[in-house]
Amino acid sequence: MRRGSSFGAVAQAYAEYRPDYPADAVRWCTAPVGDIGSLRVLDLGAGTGKLTALLARLGANVTAVEPDEAMLTELRRQLPAVRALAGSAEAIPLPDGAVDAVLCGQALHWFNLERALPEIARVLVPGGTLGGLWNSDDDRVDWVAGLQEAAAGAASPSLSRRRSEAASWGPAQFGRALFTPTERAEFPNSHRLTADSLVSLIGTHSQVLVMEPGDRNPLIANIRAYLGSRPETAAGEFDLPMVTSVIRAVRNAG
């Protein structure tokens, strides 16, 4: 829980350095219920609004819900025209059947699903979709695999780790009483960075945020040294290869 509540301290850096999501991944999440531009969508655990901004650009009628006050303040600063509410996945401040889709960017794993899933089902219309999106470093690329080693697990989880974790999930991930069995997809993504901004990005990850300085400082120094040693990242801007892993399920009518 300490890691899950650590992001508010770096809300502005989170907004600046965290990657965006592919539009095709969002459209895939909501495809079972309709075209994204005609839907009411809840961004649940919205953080500083990385996913919220994309939903708004795609034409969705979007509501953002975020429990952390500092993150919510930054979201409202970034997206003043978006409806943004204080609340959590376990207590969503919306009426029954208020939305056609609930999307969760880098957030679903922080929820208490035993309490959150009935709440999500409550605010969804029958046939509405629940989607989770996670950005992962593509460690099929050699220098990205090396970054994972240099960061000792503190960078964004790798694609191979995401796939390993997904393999242990059952097809009825959210329970057959509320949702259809989950479907999964992957979408290519990339993030334009420099060595400095990549280090700043890694500094927004929860594992780093909860470290004591005596552990954090040597880790950051090791990452900087690695990035300086690689021709792909040593000078100027570069693209960090990423993959956005997505799951979706449909709310049962019953």
C-alpha positions, 0 to 999 in steps of 0.5 A, spaced: 500 500 500 505 504 501 508 503 494 501 505 491 500 511 495 507 514 493 505 517 487 503 524 489 509 526 491 512 526 484 505 528 481 508 533 476 514 529 474 509 523 473 505 528 468 511 530 464 515 523 464 510 517 464 508 515 457 502 515 453 498 510 450 496 508 443 489 510 441 488 503 437 489 500 444 483 504 447 479 503 441 480 495 442 478 496 449 471 499 448 470 496 441 465 491 444 460 497 446 461 502 440 465 507 437 469 511 442 467 518 440 460 516 442 461 513 449 461 515 456 468 513 459 470 513 466 478 513 467 479 510 474 485 511 478 486 516 473 493 519 476 495 525 472 490 524 466 495 521 461 489 516 459 484 521 460 487 526 455 487 521 450 480 519 451 478 526 451 482 527 444 478 521 441 472 524 443 469 520 449 465 523 454 470 522 459 470 522 467 476 521 471 476 519 478 483 519 482 484 518 490 490 521 491 489 529 492 496 531 489 495 527 482 488 529 482 490 537 482 495 535 477 490 532 472 485 538 473 491 543 472 493 539 465 485 538 463 481 543 466 475 542 461 475 534 464 470 532 469 475 530 475 472 527 481 475 525 488 474 517 489 477 510 488 475 504 485 472 501 491 467 507 492 466 510 485 462 517 486 458 515 480 450 513 479 448 506 477 449 505 469 453 512 469 458 509 463 459 505 457 466 503 459 471 503 465 478 504 463 484 503 468 491 505 465 497 503 470 492 502 475 488 496 475 493 492 479 493 497 485 485 496 486 482 491 492 478 487 486 474 484 491 471 490 493 472 494 486 469 489 481 462 490 484 463 497 484 465 497 477 460 493 475 455 497 478 457 504 474 457 500 467 451 499 463 450 492 461 454 490 455 459 495 457 467 494 457 472 494 463 479 495 460 486 495 463 492 498 460 499 497 462 506 500 458 512 495 458 519 496 456 520 491 450 526 487 453 526 483 446 530 489 444 538 488 446 539 495 450 532 495 453 534 488 456 540 491 459 536 497 462 532 492 465 538 489 468 541 496 470 535 498 473 534 492 478 527 491 477 526 499 478 524 500 471 518 499 468 516 492 468 518 488 462 514 485 456 517 478 458 515 479 465 508 482 463 507 476 459 509 471 465 504 474 469 498 474 464 500 467 463 498 465 470 491 469 470 485 464 469 480 466 463 475 468 468 479 474 470 474 478 473 469 472 475 463 470 471 458 472 475 459 480 473 464 479 467 465 475 461 472 472 460 478 476 459 481 477 452 488 480 451 492 484 446 498 487 445 500 494 441 506 497 439 508 503 443 514 508 444 516 514 448 521 519 446 526 520 451 533 523 453 538 519 458 536 524 463 528 524 462 529 516 462 532 517 469 527 522 471 521 517 468 524 511 472 524 516 478 517 516 478 516 508 479 513 506 486 519 501 487 524 507 487 519 512 490 519 508 497 527 507 497 531 510 502 536 515 499 542 510 500 539 505 496 536 510 491 542 514 489 547 508 487 541 505 483 540 511 479 548 512 478 548 505 475 542 507 470 546 513 468 552 509 467 549 504 463 545 509 459 552 513 457 555 506 455 550 505 450 550 508 443 543 508 442 542 512 449 548 516 450 547 522 446 541 526 444 534 523 443 532 516 442 525 512 442 524 507 448 521 501 445 515 499 449 509 495 448 502 496 451 499 490 454 491 490 454 485 486 457 478 487 456 472 484 459 464 485 458 459 486 463 454 481 464 447 483 463 444 479 469 
